[in-house]
Amino acid sequence: MNTREKRDVPAEADPLTRQLLRQMVAGAMQLELSELPDDEGDLVNHGLDSISTMQLIAAWHRRGVEVGFPELMARPTLGHWWELISHPADGTRAA
C-alpha cells in the first residue's frame, strides 16, 4: 500500500466495523444485506462496478480508512476487503 497522508476523521463518523462494511457495500450495490455474497464471493460477479467501488473508497477515506482501488480489486471479496481495512499497512486498525 502506498504511503498516504493521514486524514482528519470527523468526530461524528462511525467507526468502520465489519457490519458497517457489509451495509455500505450492499447500499453501493443496491442490494439487501441478505443478497450479498459470503465473505469469499466475488463482488464483481454479483454486480459491483468501478464507480460504486470508488464511491465506497471515498466514504471510507472520510472515516480515515486509507485503501485504494487496486488493493480492493485485486481480490473483490468482503473477506479480503475487511482484512485490508482491519489490518492496514500503516498499523492503524478499524474497529
Secondary structure by P-SEA (a helix, b strand, c coil): cccccccccccccccccaaaaaaaaaaaaccccccccccccccccccccaaaaaaaaaaaaaaccccccccccccccaaaaaaaaaccccccccc
